[in-house]
Amino acid sequence: MDIKNQEHLTGFQRVEPTETLLASLDAASQNLESAAPVEILQWAVENYAPNFAMATAFGPEGMTMIHMLSTFAPETPIFNLETGYQFQETLELREKVKQRYGIEVQLVRPELDVVEYEQLHGGPVYKSDPNKCCYDRKLSLLKKVANRLHCWSSAIRRDQSPDRAKAPIVGWDKKFGLIKVSPLANCSKKDIWNMILEYDIPYNPLHDQGYPSVGCWPCTRPIGIGEDERAGRWSGTAKTECGLHSMED
């Protein structure tokens, strides 16, 4: 399924958050609470393919999930929200994924490229209004993708932030009108890197240069000793999330 070109599909119906659906999602989440990440992914594929897709920013967590999907459902659509501000090292991982797994991650881009976008707003929006930049270059893209999906999977971990600590294994994503599955919710950073080393999973070389969390280059810096792993994102501001995984919305 092509994430970017589904406008002409017929007979597609969006999932509605009925009381019955929400109750079934809650029950599934409880049942999967102690399941292995690969088992959770298998559950998502069995229940929602072909209208299930995975979003990835090519972080270490996402790379482990791509590896898992390659073992039993390599046809699963995987997409990256290409803001135009990603590190070159991040984008190069897309080719590594293709070479290693035969999976082509789809790049979903805004209508305006970076030059046009900055010209329209009189300069870099990430400096003047980072929340708007995240919405225009990332969240709005997922909203469009969501129009042709029933379920999506993220690679968040509960121990990454207080906000993400609230994430269920399976739940209703009000922001995008989708079922959301978080197979790695109960994993630790150590768990992720153990998987990467055990299966020789490719990863972003920036992680070896002090970047445990990699986003857009203008809003990401390496962290110092003792800093939280997400301290390098939007450093110097109160912003901690791009908005894709904020639980309060």
N, C-alpha and C positions, 0 to 999 in steps of 0.2 A: 504493500500500500504506500502510495506516495503522499506523504504528509502535506506537501506544498500544493498539490494539484488535485484536490478532491471536491472542488466546487460543483462539479457536474455529476456527482454520485446521486442516484435517485433512491428513494425508499429509506433514507437514513432518518432515524428518529433519535433526538437527544434523550438522555436519561433524566428522569424527573425525580427529585428527592422526596418521594412519598414516605409516609411513616413506615410502611412495610419495608421499603428499600433501606431506610436508615437503620431500622432494627436488624435487618439481615447483615448490613455492613458491620454493625457493632458486634454482632455474634461472630462473624467471620474474623474480625480483628482480635477478639478474645481467644478464639480457637487457634489463631496463628501466632499468638504472643510468644510462644516458646519454640516456634518452628525455625528451621534454618533459613537463611536468606534465599537460597535456591528453591526451597519448597514454597516460599511465599511468591516468588516470581512464577513458578510453575502454576500456582493457584490462579494468579492474575491472567496468565496466558490461557489456561483452560476455560476460565469463566468469561473473558472479555475479548480475546482475539476474534476477528482481525481488527477490532476497534480499540485495541490496547497499544500504547506506544510508550517509549521511555525517553525522557529528556536527559541530556547529559551536558555538563560543562567540561568534560574530560578530566575531572578530578580523580583522585585515587579511588574514591568510593564508586564513582561512575564506571571507572575502568574495570573494577571487579565485577560489576553487574553486567557489563558488556561481555566479559569472559563467561559468566554464567549462562547468559542467553545464547551464546554461541554453541553451547553444549547440547541444547535441546530445542531452541526456537530461534535460530539465526535469522529467520524471515521477519522477526518482530521489528517494526519501524522504530528507529532511533533517531532523534533529532537534536540539533544544537542551535540555540538562539544566538545567531552570529550578530552581535551588536555593532561590529566594525571596530571595536576597541579591544579585541582580545589579543593576547600575546601571540607572537608568531609561533612560539613553542607549543602553545595550546592547539593552534590550528594544524600544526604538523602531526599531532597525535591522530588526527582524522585519517591521514594516509597510513599511519602505522596500524590502525585498527583494520583498515581495508586489506593491508598486506597480511596481517596475522590471522584475521578471522573471515575475510571475504565479505565483511559487512561495510556498507557505505553509509556513514552517518549523514543524514540530510541537514544541510545548513538552511535555516529559516532566517531571512534577513528583513530589516525594515525597508519600506519603499524608498526612503531617502538614504543615500550613502552618507558617510561621516562629513564630508566636505559640504554637501548640500544642506545637511541638518544644522551644522554649525553656522553656515551662512544665513540660514533662515532665522536663527535665534541670536545672531550677533556675537557668536563666540561659543566656546565649549560650555555646554549646558551642565556637564558634570561638575563644573566649578561653581556655577551660579545656583543650580537647583538639581542636586544629584537624584532626588526622588523622581523628578520629572524625566530625567535622562534614563533612569532605570525603567520607568513606565514606557516611555516612547520606544526605547531600543530593545526592551526585553519582555516586559509583562504584556504589552499590547500584542506581541507576536504569539505568545502562548494562548491568548484569548482567541486569536484566529485559528490556531491549530486545534484548540479545544472544540471548535464547532463541528469537527468531524471525528470526535473520539467519544468513547464511553468511559475510558479509564486511562490514567497515566501513572507512571512510576517515577519517583524521585530517588535520589541517593543520599538523603539526609540521615544524620545520626542524632539520636536524642542527646548525647553528651556534648554536642557541638555548641549549644547555647541554651539559655533558659527557655526561649521561645520554642525551639525545636524539641525540648524535653516533653512538650505536650503532645507531640505527634502520635496519632494512633498508627497501628500497622496498616489498617484499612479504614478509610473514612470518606466523608463527603467533603469535597473541596468547594466551598461556597463561592470563592473568588472566581473560579474558572468553570463552575458548573459541571464538574467531573468527579468520578470516583478516583481517589488517590491512594496509591499503595506505596509504602515505605519499607522495603524489604530489609534495609540495613539499620532500622531504627534502634535495635538493641545491640548493634556492633560498637566496638571501641575503635579508636585510632589504631591500636595495636593489632586488633583483629584484621583490619583492612590491610595493613602492611604485611602481616603474616601471609595473607592470601596472595598478595602481589609477589612476595618472595617465593612462596611455594610453587606457584604456577607460572612464574616468570612473566607476569602481566606487564605490558608496557605502561609507562607513566611519564608524566610531565617532568622534564629535567629541572624545571624551576623549583621543584620540591627539594632538590639537593642543594639549592642556593638560598635556603631560608624562607621559602614561600610555602607554608603548609596549606594555605587556602589561596587559590588563584582565581581572580575574576578579571575584570577589565583592567588594562594596564594603568590608566590614570588614577584608579581608585584602589590599587593594590600595592603593598610594599612588603619587603621581607620583615620578619619579626625578630625581636631580640630574645635573649635567654630569659626564660621565666614568663614570657608573655603568652596570653591565650592564643590558641591556634588561629582564631579569626580576628586577632588584633590588627592585622595588616590590611583589613578591608575597611575602606572609608575612614582611615585613620585620622584622628583629630576632629571628628564629628560625632554626633550622637547616633548616627545611622549605623545599624548593624546588619541589616538585611536588604536585599534588592526588592523584596516584596513577594517573590514567588512562593516562599514558605512561611510567611507570617501567619501565625495561628489566630490572631485577633480579627482578621478580615474574613 
